Amino acid sequence: MIDAELLKILCCPETHQPLTPAEPALLESLNKRIQAGEVQNRSGKDVRETCDGGLIRQDGKFLYPVRRNIPIMLIGEAIALAGK
């Protein structure tokens, strides 16, 4: 879980939009797709490691993965949510 104070200052590194934590149902669905080898990040690389959490950009287009309680705030690591 991301600390509430940290979440207040984090924003999308590309657009500077606020971020909100991903719902458990979305994470479960995404992790199933990752395990099935169906997910690529914005850099075009296959995502092989499941997410412990996620931060969704305000426009809902991308999720920044959280692994071992560390948000991965790199544009190339973002996961598109268009095909949820």
C-alpha positions as CSV (number, residue, x, y, z in Angstrom):
1,M,0.0,0.0,0.0
2,I,1.3,3.4,-1.0
3,D,1.5,5.9,1.9
4,A,-1.2,8.6,1.6
5,E,1.3,11.4,1.9
6,L,3.5,10.0,-0.8
7,L,0.4,9.6,-3.1
8,K,-0.4,13.3,-2.7
9,I,3.0,14.3,-4.3
10,L,3.3,11.6,-6.9
11,C,2.1,12.4,-10.4
12,C,2.4,11.0,-13.9
13,P,5.9,11.7,-15.1
14,E,4.6,12.3,-18.6
15,T,1.5,14.5,-18.1
16,H,1.7,15.4,-14.4
17,Q,-1.8,14.1,-13.9
18,P,-2.7,12.9,-10.4
19,L,-2.6,9.2,-9.7
20,T,-5.0,6.9,-7.8
21,P,-4.5,3.4,-6.5
22,A,-5.8,0.6,-8.7
23,E,-8.8,-1.4,-7.5
24,P,-8.0,-5.0,-6.4
25,A,-10.3,-6.4,-9.2
26,L,-8.3,-4.6,-11.9
27,L,-5.0,-5.8,-10.4
28,E,-6.2,-9.3,-10.3
29,S,-7.3,-9.2,-14.0
30,L,-4.1,-7.5,-15.0
31,N,-1.9,-10.0,-13.2
32,K,-3.8,-12.9,-14.9
33,R,-3.0,-11.3,-18.2
34,I,0.7,-10.8,-17.2
35,Q,0.9,-14.5,-16.2
36,A,-0.6,-15.4,-19.6
37,G,2.1,-13.4,-21.4
38,E,-0.5,-10.9,-22.8
39,V,0.8,-7.6,-21.4
40,Q,3.5,-5.3,-22.8
41,N,4.6,-2.0,-21.3
42,R,4.9,1.3,-23.2
43,S,8.4,0.4,-24.3
44,G,7.0,-2.6,-26.1
45,K,8.6,-5.1,-23.7
46,D,6.7,-8.1,-22.3
47,V,5.7,-7.6,-18.7
48,R,6.7,-10.7,-16.8
49,E,6.5,-9.7,-13.2
50,T,3.1,-9.3,-11.6
51,C,2.1,-6.2,-9.8
52,D,1.6,-5.8,-6.0
53,G,-0.3,-2.7,-6.7
54,G,-0.8,0.0,-9.3
55,L,-1.2,3.7,-9.7
56,I,-3.7,4.8,-12.4
57,R,-3.3,8.1,-14.2
58,Q,-6.3,10.4,-13.9
59,D,-7.4,9.9,-17.5
60,G,-7.4,6.1,-16.9
61,K,-5.2,5.3,-19.8
62,F,-2.1,4.0,-18.0
63,L,-1.2,2.2,-14.9
64,Y,2.2,2.5,-13.2
65,P,3.1,-0.8,-11.5
66,V,3.9,-1.1,-7.8
67,R,6.3,-3.9,-6.9
68,R,7.6,-4.6,-3.4
69,N,5.8,-1.4,-2.3
70,I,7.9,0.7,-4.8
71,P,6.0,2.6,-7.5
72,I,7.7,2.3,-10.8
73,M,7.3,5.8,-12.2
74,L,9.0,5.4,-15.5
75,I,7.0,6.3,-18.7
76,G,8.3,3.2,-20.5
77,E,7.2,0.9,-17.7
78,A,3.6,2.1,-17.7
79,I,0.9,-0.4,-18.8
80,A,-1.9,0.7,-21.1
81,L,-5.3,0.1,-19.7
82,A,-7.3,0.5,-23.0
83,G,-7.7,-3.2,-23.3
84,K,-8.4,-3.9,-19.6
